[in-house]
Amino acid sequence: MIFRDDRGSIYNVANTSIIFSRAGSMRSNHLHKEGWHWLQVVSGAMRYIERTAQGEEWEDHYVYPGQIVFTGPGLPHRTEFPEDTVLISFQSEHDHDADTVALEW
């Protein structure tokens, strides 16, 4: 399945997604009730922002080609893309849409 909008595109194959994000775009802004995922940057760069497990502080990381970040269940997170970026998402077998809670930041 392919999803496209003005941020870029997402190609889904089984529990893996190849995501292209245009410079200046933002994704995620959600948490997963039970699911999890690994995000690996292939090219470009990603700013990854996640609330800590205690829910009191925000962690902010820049992720570059070859680097991977893990998102566990229940952790609010957002991704921003300072440049055109390709990443791979390896996710649990949960129904992503049913398992995702959208957040406003």
Secondary structure as a PSIPRED ss2 file (coil, helix, strand):
# PSIPRED VFORMAT (PSIPRED V4.0)

   1 M C   1.000  0.000  0.000
   2 I E   0.000  0.000  1.000
   3 F E   0.000  0.000  1.000
   4 R E   0.000  0.000  1.000
   5 D E   0.000  0.000  1.000
   6 D C   1.000  0.000  0.000
   7 R C   1.000  0.000  0.000
   8 G E   0.000  0.000  1.000
   9 S E   0.000  0.000  1.000
  10 I E   0.000  0.000  1.000
  11 Y E   0.000  0.000  1.000
  12 N E   0.000  0.000  1.000
  13 V E   0.000  0.000  1.000
  14 A C   1.000  0.000  0.000
  15 N C   1.000  0.000  0.000
  16 T E   0.000  0.000  1.000
  17 S E   0.000  0.000  1.000
  18 I E   0.000  0.000  1.000
  19 I E   0.000  0.000  1.000
  20 F E   0.000  0.000  1.000
  21 S E   0.000  0.000  1.000
  22 R C   1.000  0.000  0.000
  23 A C   1.000  0.000  0.000
  24 G C   1.000  0.000  0.000
  25 S C   1.000  0.000  0.000
  26 M E   0.000  0.000  1.000
  27 R E   0.000  0.000  1.000
  28 S E   0.000  0.000  1.000
  29 N E   0.000  0.000  1.000
  30 H E   0.000  0.000  1.000
  31 L E   0.000  0.000  1.000
  32 H E   0.000  0.000  1.000
  33 K C   1.000  0.000  0.000
  34 E C   1.000  0.000  0.000
  35 G C   1.000  0.000  0.000
  36 W C   1.000  0.000  0.000
  37 H E   0.000  0.000  1.000
  38 W E   0.000  0.000  1.000
  39 L E   0.000  0.000  1.000
  40 Q E   0.000  0.000  1.000
  41 V E   0.000  0.000  1.000
  42 V E   0.000  0.000  1.000
  43 S E   0.000  0.000  1.000
  44 G C   1.000  0.000  0.000
  45 A C   1.000  0.000  0.000
  46 M E   0.000  0.000  1.000
  47 R E   0.000  0.000  1.000
  48 Y E   0.000  0.000  1.000
  49 I E   0.000  0.000  1.000
  50 E E   0.000  0.000  1.000
  51 R E   0.000  0.000  1.000
  52 T C   1.000  0.000  0.000
  53 A C   1.000  0.000  0.000
  54 Q C   1.000  0.000  0.000
  55 G C   1.000  0.000  0.000
  56 E C   1.000  0.000  0.000
  57 E C   1.000  0.000  0.000
  58 W E   0.000  0.000  1.000
  59 E E   0.000  0.000  1.000
  60 D E   0.000  0.000  1.000
  61 H E   0.000  0.000  1.000
  62 Y E   0.000  0.000  1.000
  63 V E   0.000  0.000  1.000
  64 Y C   1.000  0.000  0.000
  65 P C   1.000  0.000  0.000
  66 G C   1.000  0.000  0.000
  67 Q C   1.000  0.000  0.000
  68 I E   0.000  0.000  1.000
  69 V E   0.000  0.000  1.000
  70 F E   0.000  0.000  1.000
  71 T E   0.000  0.000  1.000
  72 G C   1.000  0.000  0.000
  73 P C   1.000  0.000  0.000
  74 G C   1.000  0.000  0.000
  75 L C   1.000  0.000  0.000
  76 P C   1.000  0.000  0.000
  77 H E   0.000  0.000  1.000
  78 R E   0.000  0.000  1.000
  79 T E   0.000  0.000  1.000
  80 E E   0.000  0.000  1.000
  81 F C   1.000  0.000  0.000
  82 P C   1.000  0.000  0.000
  83 E C   1.000  0.000  0.000
  84 D C   1.000  0.000  0.000
  85 T E   0.000  0.000  1.000
  86 V E   0.000  0.000  1.000
  87 L E   0.000  0.000  1.000
  88 I E   0.000  0.000  1.000
  89 S E   0.000  0.000  1.000
  90 F E   0.000  0.000  1.000
  91 Q E   0.000  0.000  1.000
  92 S C   1.000  0.000  0.000
  93 E C   1.000  0.000  0.000
  94 H C   1.000  0.000  0.000
  95 D C   1.000  0.000  0.000
  96 H H   0.000  1.000  0.000
  97 D H   0.000  1.000  0.000
  98 A H   0.000  1.000  0.000
  99 D H   0.000  1.000  0.000
 100 T E   0.000  0.000  1.000
 101 V E   0.000  0.000  1.000
 102 A E   0.000  0.000  1.000
 103 L C   1.000  0.000  0.000
 104 E C   1.000  0.000  0.000
 105 W C   1.000  0.000  0.000
